[in-house]
Amino acid sequence: MGEQALEDIERFLAAGEWFGSLSAALRQRMLALCVIRKYDRGQVISLEESAARGLYAVLEGQVHLVRDIGGGEEGLVHVGEPGFWFGEYALLTGRLTVVTAVAHTPARLLFLSKAKFDGLVAEDPLRYPKFARLVFDRYALLLRAIVQGHDMVPEARLRQRIALLGALRAREQPDAGPPVLAISQANLAKMVGVSRQTLNTMLGSLQRQGLIELGFKSIRVLDAIGLVAFVAGPARRKPIARSRPDRRGAVPKSHRDGPARR
């Protein structure tokens, strides 16, 4: 890559929360070790259950992360747009990849190979936690989503997924205003597990409430707080009633002994 190209890439990626948090020296050292890779539409970038190849960042185009769900079907996990980093899980843990990455459109990616990454960290082991933050930040987001998503009704699942995708997108381009999700209704329906007709009805309702704005294969997240507030509130089914311990920490006898006999 030429010097000007490196400067443009650094400026673009530094707008994202993670890459922007790195020191200028580390960003420049890292970019000097990277290469540009181009992929055609439908071309596989990395396969599920394979060894780590390295760390990728989307510069142009769109990448789909999918996972095999059995029966010859794949579940769409995420849609990566420019500024999105992936490959960090297998790279940092030494485990096999958990998703397949496929170029959904012609894509241009920045690539840091595993060998280059290992050398970068060997130069200064204190760099490792900076890369680990990629995993930890996403873990926190996904953990909240899993906990909130337990036994949700369809509209709540949709709100949660839009909020999660919006949060990830906002971390990639935090200064770009309300996050815009470049995702088709067909793909979003797969993520949420509903029909396109049902999804279309629910999206229309969210738009009328001023929470989102629909475009051509895109959704602008206008009120992420409103989406999450609904998920945390009335969208949940009634929780299971549990007996509380008394002041000594003991569970009431009636609860220990099971239902009373009649």
Short mmCIF file of the C-alpha atoms (twelve columns), coordinates in Angstrom:
data_MODEL
# 
_entry.id   MODEL 
# 
loop_
_atom_site.group_PDB 
_atom_site.id 
_atom_site.type_symbol 
_atom_site.label_atom_id 
_atom_site.label_alt_id 
_atom_site.label_comp_id 
_atom_site.label_asym_id 
_atom_site.label_seq_id 
_atom_site.Cartn_x 
_atom_site.Cartn_y 
_atom_site.Cartn_z 
_atom_site.pdbx_PDB_model_num 
ATOM 1   C CA . MET A 1   0.000   0.000   0.000  1 
ATOM 2   C CA . GLY A 2   1.172   3.491   -0.769 1 
ATOM 3   C CA . GLU A 3   1.712   6.091   1.922  1 
ATOM 4   C CA . GLN A 4   -1.398  8.055   0.953  1 
ATOM 5   C CA . ALA A 5   -3.518  4.909   0.903  1 
ATOM 6   C CA . LEU A 6   -2.317  4.030   4.397  1 
ATOM 7   C CA . GLU A 7   -3.183  7.502   5.678  1 
ATOM 8   C CA . ASP A 8   -6.682  7.304   4.182  1 
ATOM 9   C CA . ILE A 9   -7.308  3.860   5.649  1 
ATOM 10  C CA . GLU A 10  -6.020  4.904   9.064  1 
ATOM 11  C CA . ARG A 11  -8.231  7.995   9.060  1 
ATOM 12  C CA . PHE A 12  -11.282 5.954   8.075  1 
ATOM 13  C CA . LEU A 13  -10.792 3.113   10.555 1 
ATOM 14  C CA . ALA A 14  -9.736  5.443   13.382 1 
ATOM 15  C CA . ALA A 15  -13.261 6.860   13.295 1 
ATOM 16  C CA . GLY A 16  -14.322 3.542   14.820 1 
ATOM 17  C CA . GLU A 17  -14.320 3.108   18.580 1 
ATOM 18  C CA . TRP A 18  -11.810 0.248   18.839 1 
ATOM 19  C CA . PHE A 19  -9.208  1.210   16.230 1 
ATOM 20  C CA . GLY A 20  -9.481  4.846   17.271 1 
ATOM 21  C CA . SER A 21  -8.610  3.897   20.853 1 
ATOM 22  C CA . LEU A 22  -5.202  2.573   19.774 1 
ATOM 23  C CA . SER A 23  -2.193  4.860   19.831 1 
ATOM 24  C CA . ALA A 24  -1.194  6.418   16.517 1 
ATOM 25  C CA . ALA A 25  2.096   4.511   16.674 1 
ATOM 26  C CA . LEU A 26  0.344   1.146   17.081 1 
ATOM 27  C CA . ARG A 27  -2.186  1.940   14.352 1 
ATOM 28  C CA . GLN A 28  0.578   2.807   11.901 1 
ATOM 29  C CA . ARG A 29  2.693   -0.204  12.840 1 
ATOM 30  C CA . MET A 30  -0.295  -2.475  12.421 1 
ATOM 31  C CA . LEU A 31  -1.268  -1.029  9.029  1 
ATOM 32  C CA . ALA A 32  2.286   -1.428  7.782  1 
ATOM 33  C CA . LEU A 33  1.905   -5.188  8.343  1 
ATOM 34  C CA . CYS A 34  -1.472  -5.449  6.627  1 
ATOM 35  C CA . VAL A 35  -2.405  -6.179  3.030  1 
ATOM 36  C CA . ILE A 36  -5.523  -5.420  0.978  1 
ATOM 37  C CA . ARG A 37  -7.615  -8.336  -0.205 1 
ATOM 38  C CA . LYS A 38  -10.482 -8.199  -2.686 1 
ATOM 39  C CA . TYR A 39  -13.360 -10.667 -2.852 1 
ATOM 40  C CA . ASP A 40  -16.113 -11.231 -5.384 1 
ATOM 41  C CA . ARG A 41  -19.769 -11.526 -4.419 1 
ATOM 42  C CA . GLY A 42  -20.408 -14.921 -2.819 1 
ATOM 43  C CA . GLN A 43  -16.719 -15.688 -2.264 1 
ATOM 44  C CA . VAL A 44  -15.883 -17.328 1.060  1 
ATOM 45  C CA . ILE A 45  -13.414 -15.383 3.169  1 
ATOM 46  C CA . SER A 46  -13.085 -17.858 6.029  1 
ATOM 47  C CA . LEU A 47  -14.907 -21.047 6.978  1 
ATOM 48  C CA . GLU A 48  -16.632 -22.014 10.207 1 
ATOM 49  C CA . GLU A 49  -14.672 -24.508 12.344 1 
ATOM 50  C CA . SER A 50  -11.346 -23.621 10.713 1 
ATOM 51  C CA . ALA A 51  -8.052  -22.379 12.124 1 
ATOM 52  C CA . ALA A 52  -7.511  -18.644 12.493 1 
ATOM 53  C CA . ARG A 53  -6.177  -16.878 9.436  1 
ATOM 54  C CA . GLY A 54  -5.954  -13.396 10.852 1 
ATOM 55  C CA . LEU A 55  -7.850  -10.186 11.543 1 
ATOM 56  C CA . TYR A 56  -9.999  -8.485  8.908  1 
ATOM 57  C CA . ALA A 57  -11.554 -5.032  8.536  1 
ATOM 58  C CA . VAL A 58  -14.171 -4.206  5.931  1 
ATOM 59  C CA . LEU A 59  -13.114 -1.214  3.840  1 
ATOM 60  C CA . GLU A 60  -15.698 -1.496  1.062  1 
ATOM 61  C CA . GLY A 61  -18.688 -3.735  0.466  1 
ATOM 62  C CA . GLN A 62  -20.601 -6.010  2.799  1 
ATOM 63  C CA . VAL A 63  -19.655 -9.250  4.543  1 
ATOM 64  C CA . HIS A 64  -22.142 -11.749 5.960  1 
ATOM 65  C CA . LEU A 65  -21.240 -13.837 8.994  1 
ATOM 66  C CA . VAL A 66  -23.254 -17.057 8.981  1 
ATOM 67  C CA . ARG A 67  -23.345 -20.258 11.000 1 
ATOM 68  C CA . ASP A 68  -24.530 -23.743 10.116 1 
ATOM 69  C CA . ILE A 69  -27.782 -24.556 11.948 1 
ATOM 70  C CA . GLY A 70  -28.249 -28.042 10.512 1 
ATOM 71  C CA . GLY A 71  -30.399 -29.474 7.788  1 
ATOM 72  C CA . GLY A 72  -28.414 -27.680 5.126  1 
ATOM 73  C CA . GLU A 73  -29.507 -24.311 6.535  1 
ATOM 74  C CA . GLU A 74  -27.412 -21.344 7.617  1 
ATOM 75  C CA . GLY A 75  -28.299 -18.713 10.182 1 
ATOM 76  C CA . LEU A 76  -27.303 -15.122 9.459  1 
ATOM 77  C CA . VAL A 77  -25.383 -13.860 12.490 1 
ATOM 78  C CA . HIS A 78  -24.281 -10.397 11.388 1 
ATOM 79  C CA . VAL A 79  -23.925 -8.100  8.402  1 
ATOM 80  C CA . GLY A 80  -20.510 -6.429  8.403  1 
ATOM 81  C CA . GLU A 81  -20.267 -3.038  6.729  1 
ATOM 82  C CA . PRO A 82  -17.259 -0.726  6.189  1 
ATOM 83  C CA . GLY A 83  -15.438 -0.272  9.480  1 
ATOM 84  C CA . PHE A 84  -16.396 -3.722  10.822 1 
ATOM 85  C CA . TRP A 85  -13.603 -5.928  12.227 1 
ATOM 86  C CA . PHE A 86  -13.868 -9.710  12.376 1 
ATOM 87  C CA . GLY A 87  -11.719 -12.810 12.876 1 
ATOM 88  C CA . GLU A 88  -10.635 -11.760 16.350 1 
ATOM 89  C CA . TYR A 89  -12.164 -14.687 18.266 1 
ATOM 90  C CA . ALA A 90  -10.126 -17.470 16.680 1 
ATOM 91  C CA . LEU A 91  -7.054  -15.252 16.395 1 
ATOM 92  C CA . LEU A 92  -6.970  -14.333 20.074 1 
ATOM 93  C CA . THR A 93  -8.189  -17.583 21.644 1 
ATOM 94  C CA . GLY A 94  -6.440  -20.118 19.430 1 
ATOM 95  C CA . ARG A 95  -9.753  -21.915 18.941 1 
ATOM 96  C CA . LEU A 96  -11.515 -22.678 15.676 1 
ATOM 97  C CA . THR A 97  -13.689 -20.058 14.022 1 
ATOM 98  C CA . VAL A 98  -17.370 -20.009 14.997 1 
ATOM 99  C CA . VAL A 99  -18.813 -18.485 11.821 1 
ATOM 100 C CA . THR A 100 -18.268 -18.480 8.067  1 
ATOM 101 C CA . ALA A 101 -17.513 -15.090 6.512  1 
ATOM 102 C CA . VAL A 102 -18.828 -14.558 2.980  1 
ATOM 103 C CA . ALA A 103 -18.602 -11.506 0.725  1 
ATOM 104 C CA . HIS A 104 -22.254 -10.534 0.184  1 
ATOM 105 C CA . THR A 105 -21.163 -7.909  -2.330 1 
ATOM 106 C CA . PRO A 106 -17.809 -7.289  -4.010 1 
ATOM 107 C CA . ALA A 107 -15.679 -6.448  -0.990 1 
ATOM 108 C CA . ARG A 108 -12.332 -4.870  -0.208 1 
ATOM 109 C CA . LEU A 109 -10.808 -5.901  3.117  1 
ATOM 110 C CA . LEU A 110 -7.785  -5.007  5.192  1 
ATOM 111 C CA . PHE A 111 -6.050  -8.179  6.383  1 
ATOM 112 C CA . LEU A 112 -3.545  -8.764  9.169  1 
ATOM 113 C CA . SER A 113 -2.300  -12.364 8.997  1 
ATOM 114 C CA . LYS A 114 -1.912  -14.497 12.105 1 
ATOM 115 C CA . ALA A 115 1.864   -14.629 11.612 1 
ATOM 116 C CA . LYS A 116 2.059   -10.828 11.418 1 
ATOM 117 C CA . PHE A 117 -0.212  -10.479 14.440 1 
ATOM 118 C CA . ASP A 118 1.923   -12.883 16.472 1 
ATOM 119 C CA . GLY A 119 5.023   -10.882 15.570 1 
ATOM 120 C CA . LEU A 120 3.301   -7.613  16.457 1 
ATOM 121 C CA . VAL A 121 2.391   -8.887  19.911 1 
ATOM 122 C CA . ALA A 122 5.815   -10.495 20.410 1 
ATOM 123 C CA . GLU A 123 7.388   -7.054  19.918 1 
ATOM 124 C CA . ASP A 124 5.372   -5.777  22.872 1 
ATOM 125 C CA . PRO A 125 3.142   -8.187  24.881 1 
ATOM 126 C CA . LEU A 126 1.273   -5.192  26.325 1 
ATOM 127 C CA . ARG A 127 -0.401  -4.847  22.920 1 
ATOM 128 C CA . TYR A 128 -2.369  -8.050  23.418 1 
ATOM 129 C CA . PRO A 129 -5.005  -6.595  25.809 1 
ATOM 130 C CA . LYS A 130 -5.701  -3.843  23.287 1 
ATOM 131 C CA . PHE A 131 -6.698  -6.442  20.712 1 
ATOM 132 C CA . ALA A 132 -8.552  -8.513  23.315 1 
ATOM 133 C CA . ARG A 133 -10.854 -5.557  23.866 1 
ATOM 134 C CA . LEU A 134 -12.507 -6.419  20.538 1 
ATOM 135 C CA . VAL A 135 -13.647 -9.746  21.989 1 
ATOM 136 C CA . PHE A 136 -14.615 -8.371  25.398 1 
ATOM 137 C CA . ASP A 137 -16.709 -5.497  24.031 1 
ATOM 138 C CA . ARG A 138 -18.691 -7.812  21.779 1 
ATOM 139 C CA . TYR A 139 -19.050 -10.378 24.528 1 
ATOM 140 C CA . ALA A 140 -20.692 -7.757  26.746 1 
ATOM 141 C CA . LEU A 141 -23.132 -6.747  23.996 1 
ATOM 142 C CA . LEU A 142 -24.038 -10.326 23.138 1 
ATOM 143 C CA . LEU A 143 -24.414 -11.368 26.785 1 
ATOM 144 C CA . ARG A 144 -26.942 -8.592  27.338 1 
ATOM 145 C CA . ALA A 145 -28.754 -9.656  24.167 1 
ATOM 146 C CA . ILE A 146 -28.889 -13.299 25.277 1 
ATOM 147 C CA . VAL A 147 -30.225 -12.439 28.726 1 
ATOM 148 C CA . GLN A 148 -32.789 -9.979  27.364 1 
ATOM 149 C CA . GLY A 149 -33.786 -12.320 24.544 1 
ATOM 150 C CA . HIS A 150 -34.941 -15.186 26.746 1 
ATOM 151 C CA . ASP A 151 -38.559 -16.118 25.911 1 
ATOM 152 C CA . MET A 152 -39.234 -12.885 23.995 1 
ATOM 153 C CA . VAL A 153 -42.232 -12.212 21.813 1 
ATOM 154 C CA . PRO A 154 -41.424 -11.512 18.097 1 
ATOM 155 C CA . GLU A 155 -41.619 -7.714  18.281 1 
ATOM 156 C CA . ALA A 156 -39.226 -7.669  21.221 1 
ATOM 157 C CA . ARG A 157 -36.784 -9.907  19.347 1 
ATOM 158 C CA . LEU A 158 -36.910 -7.509  16.406 1 
ATOM 159 C CA . ARG A 159 -36.344 -4.462  18.594 1 
ATOM 160 C CA . GLN A 160 -33.468 -6.172  20.352 1 
ATOM 161 C CA . ARG A 161 -31.787 -7.235  17.106 1 
ATOM 162 C CA . ILE A 162 -32.081 -3.755  15.583 1 
ATOM 163 C CA . ALA A 163 -30.703 -2.211  18.775 1 
ATOM 164 C CA . LEU A 164 -27.785 -4.680  18.829 1 
ATOM 165 C CA . LEU A 165 -26.937 -4.137  15.150 1 
ATOM 166 C CA . GLY A 166 -27.199 -0.397  15.684 1 
ATOM 167 C CA . ALA A 167 -24.857 -0.529  18.672 1 
ATOM 168 C CA . LEU A 168 -22.262 -2.477  16.679 1 
ATOM 169 C CA . ARG A 169 -22.593 -0.090  13.742 1 
ATOM 170 C CA . ALA A 170 -22.267 2.951   16.004 1 
ATOM 171 C CA . ARG A 171 -18.972 1.594   17.346 1 
ATOM 172 C CA . GLU A 172 -17.636 1.343   13.810 1 
ATOM 173 C CA . GLN A 173 -18.682 4.891   12.829 1 
ATOM 174 C CA . PRO A 174 -19.595 6.772   16.041 1 
ATOM 175 C CA . ASP A 175 -19.507 10.237  14.451 1 
ATOM 176 C CA . ALA A 176 -21.743 9.397   11.495 1 
ATOM 177 C CA . GLY A 177 -25.014 10.277  13.242 1 
ATOM 178 C CA . PRO A 178 -27.864 7.785   13.745 1 
ATOM 179 C CA . PRO A 179 -26.576 4.369   12.643 1 
ATOM 180 C CA . VAL A 180 -27.845 3.076   9.300  1 
ATOM 181 C CA . LEU A 181 -28.133 -0.681  8.869  1 
ATOM 182 C CA . ALA A 182 -27.683 -1.801  5.270  1 
ATOM 183 C CA . ILE A 183 -29.763 -4.931  5.569  1 
ATOM 184 C CA . SER A 184 -32.628 -6.327  3.528  1 
ATOM 185 C CA . GLN A 185 -35.922 -7.272  5.125  1 
ATOM 186 C CA . ALA A 186 -35.398 -10.857 3.933  1 
ATOM 187 C CA . ASN A 187 -32.129 -11.118 5.883  1 
ATOM 188 C CA . LEU A 188 -33.541 -9.375  8.952  1 
ATOM 189 C CA . ALA A 189 -36.514 -11.749 8.946  1 
ATOM 190 C CA . LYS A 190 -34.088 -14.686 9.033  1 
ATOM 191 C CA . MET A 191 -32.254 -13.161 11.976 1 
ATOM 192 C CA . VAL A 192 -35.434 -12.608 13.959 1 
ATOM 193 C CA . GLY A 193 -37.126 -15.854 12.958 1 
ATOM 194 C CA . VAL A 194 -40.352 -14.462 11.475 1 
ATOM 195 C CA . SER A 195 -41.938 -14.280 8.033  1 
ATOM 196 C CA . ARG A 196 -41.280 -11.292 5.797  1 
ATOM 197 C CA . GLN A 197 -44.939 -10.304 6.035  1 
ATOM 198 C CA . THR A 198 -44.810 -10.278 9.831  1 
ATOM 199 C CA . LEU A 199 -41.515 -8.390  9.781  1 
ATOM 200 C CA . ASN A 200 -42.895 -5.781  7.378  1 
ATOM 201 C CA . THR A 201 -45.840 -5.151  9.701  1 
ATOM 202 C CA . MET A 202 -43.620 -4.788  12.762 1 
ATOM 203 C CA . LEU A 203 -41.142 -2.493  10.979 1 
ATOM 204 C CA . GLY A 204 -44.018 -0.271  9.878  1 
ATOM 205 C CA . SER A 205 -45.149 0.000   13.480 1 
ATOM 206 C CA . LEU A 206 -41.642 0.920   14.673 1 
ATOM 207 C CA . GLN A 207 -41.383 3.579   11.976 1 
ATOM 208 C CA . ARG A 208 -44.738 5.124   12.950 1 
ATOM 209 C CA . GLN A 209 -43.482 5.314   16.539 1 
ATOM 210 C CA . GLY A 210 -40.445 7.288   15.364 1 
ATOM 211 C CA . LEU A 211 -37.965 4.624   16.455 1 
ATOM 212 C CA . ILE A 212 -36.589 3.809   12.990 1 
ATOM 213 C CA . GLU A 213 -36.676 5.134   9.454  1 
ATOM 214 C CA . LEU A 214 -36.995 2.654   6.596  1 
ATOM 215 C CA . GLY A 215 -35.119 3.041   3.321  1 
ATOM 216 C CA . PHE A 216 -34.235 0.846   0.370  1 
ATOM 217 C CA . LYS A 217 -32.601 -2.192  1.989  1 
ATOM 218 C CA . SER A 218 -31.683 -0.028  4.954  1 
ATOM 219 C CA . ILE A 219 -32.902 0.902   8.430  1 
ATOM 220 C CA . ARG A 220 -31.875 4.098   10.211 1 
ATOM 221 C CA . VAL A 221 -31.968 3.701   13.999 1 
ATOM 222 C CA . LEU A 222 -33.484 6.932   15.317 1 
ATOM 223 C CA . ASP A 223 -34.190 5.998   18.949 1 
ATOM 224 C CA . ALA A 224 -32.089 3.131   20.267 1 
ATOM 225 C CA . ILE A 225 -33.103 3.937   23.852 1 
ATOM 226 C CA . GLY A 226 -36.758 3.577   22.943 1 
ATOM 227 C CA . LEU A 227 -36.098 0.202   21.345 1 
ATOM 228 C CA . VAL A 228 -34.215 -1.093  24.377 1 
ATOM 229 C CA . ALA A 229 -36.751 0.322   26.857 1 
ATOM 230 C CA . PHE A 230 -39.489 -1.747  25.234 1 
ATOM 231 C CA . VAL A 231 -37.309 -4.859  25.289 1 
ATOM 232 C CA . ALA A 232 -36.612 -4.391  28.990 1 
ATOM 233 C CA . GLY A 233 -40.258 -3.702  29.804 1 
ATOM 234 C CA . PRO A 234 -43.606 -4.884  28.463 1 
ATOM 235 C CA . ALA A 235 -42.101 -7.177  25.821 1 
ATOM 236 C CA . ARG A 236 -41.264 -9.764  28.411 1 
ATOM 237 C CA . ARG A 237 -43.648 -12.475 29.401 1 
ATOM 238 C CA . LYS A 238 -44.521 -12.645 33.073 1 
ATOM 239 C CA . PRO A 239 -41.503 -13.945 35.009 1 
ATOM 240 C CA . ILE A 240 -41.673 -17.058 37.134 1 
ATOM 241 C CA . ALA A 241 -42.603 -16.230 40.711 1 
ATOM 242 C CA . ARG A 242 -39.907 -17.208 43.190 1 
ATOM 243 C CA . SER A 243 -39.936 -17.245 46.955 1 
ATOM 244 C CA . ARG A 244 -37.435 -14.885 48.501 1 
ATOM 245 C CA . PRO A 245 -35.123 -16.003 51.310 1 
ATOM 246 C CA . ASP A 246 -35.964 -14.628 54.730 1 
ATOM 247 C CA . ARG A 247 -33.524 -12.351 56.541 1 
ATOM 248 C CA . ARG A 248 -31.449 -15.351 57.613 1 
ATOM 249 C CA . GLY A 249 -31.137 -16.518 53.997 1 
ATOM 250 C CA . ALA A 250 -33.522 -19.467 54.414 1 
ATOM 251 C CA . VAL A 251 -36.163 -20.318 51.845 1 
ATOM 252 C CA . PRO A 252 -39.689 -20.448 53.305 1 
ATOM 253 C CA . LYS A 253 -40.723 -23.962 54.378 1 
ATOM 254 C CA . SER A 254 -43.829 -23.934 52.212 1 
ATOM 255 C CA . HIS A 255 -41.611 -23.465 49.131 1 
ATOM 256 C CA . ARG A 256 -39.135 -26.177 50.179 1 
ATOM 257 C CA . ASP A 257 -41.815 -28.733 50.766 1 
ATOM 258 C CA . GLY A 258 -43.521 -28.166 47.419 1 
ATOM 259 C CA . PRO A 259 -47.244 -27.568 46.917 1 
ATOM 260 C CA . ALA A 260 -49.538 -28.047 49.869 1 
ATOM 261 C CA . ARG A 261 -51.637 -31.182 49.945 1 
ATOM 262 C CA . ARG A 262 -55.346 -30.774 49.731 1 
# 
